[in-house]
């Protein structure tokens, strides 16, 4: 079985807010679905902008890779030769926890730079924190 890439998010200062909302909301799964959708949206944006969660540009493609992609008629963007990896990220809710990841085996190699240039895809960006905080605040406003 190929190694998968799954991640646990730590939202720093909003972790307490997240826990508070989870403890007081009636439909925890709906809340986690909203957070999952927001995080997937931001992962997809990273493929569009070719940046890691900290906003740093991914290492450019080598001239060899560019030439090979052109010869094969592949997508020229980084980590998007066929679009398989970009489209593979999903979330699931497992025992009240949100799990985000992909079953594409080479995602892990790129995330951690295992034999290839490191190009982080998942992690907590400022946009992730703001999106989750906004969702939490909406739930707090709704329940008050």
C-alpha positions, -999 to +999 in steps of 0.1 A: +000+000+000+014+034-009+023+059+018-005+084+021-003+121+031-026+130+060-022+160+082-033+172+116-038+210+117-029+231+148-045+265+146-024+281+174-042+308+192-076+298+178-074+262+190-093+272+222-120+289+202-123+259+180-127+236+211-152+259+227-174+260+196-171+222+191-183+217+227-214+240+222-225+233+187-253+208+180-242+197+146-205+191+149-203+173+116-217+203+097-191+225+114-163+201+105-175+199+069-174+237+066-139+238+079-129+209+056-143+227+026-124+259+035-091+240+040-095+222+007-102+255-011-069+269+003-050+237-007-063+242-042-052+278-042-017+267-034-016+247-066-029+278-085-003+301-070+024+274-067+032+284-031+035+266+002+014+273+033+037+301+044+033+318+010+068+309-003+070+300-040+076+263-048+110+255-062+108+260-100+107+230-124+141+220-139+147+227-176+146+189-181+112+186-165+098+215-185+111+200-218+096+166-209+063+181-200+062+201-233+071+170-253+044+149-236+018+177-238+014+179-201+003+207-178+032+231-173+025+241-138+045+227-108+030+194-094+003+194-120+015+173-149-019+156-152-039+173-124-043+140-105-025+152-073-043+186-073-077+169-076-070+141-051-072+160-018-102+153+003-114+154+038-133+130+060-147+132+095-135+103+116-146+100+152-154+137+155-121+147+140-114+163+106-088+145+085-074+160+053-052+142+029-046+124-004-040+088-014-016+098-041+016+082-030+040+108-044+024+137-024+043+127+007+076+128-013+070+164-024+056+175+010+088+163+028+113+165+000+120+128+000+143+124-031+127+154-048+127+191-042+104+199-012+072+216-022+049+217+008+012+215+000-005+210+033+000+230+065-016+259+083-015+291+064-026+325+076-056+321+052-065+288+069-064+304+103-086+333+092-111+310+074-115+287+104-117+317+127-145+332+106-164+299+106-161+296+143-172+331+149-202+326+127-212+295+148-207+316+180-229+344+166-255+319+155-257+301+188-259+332+210 
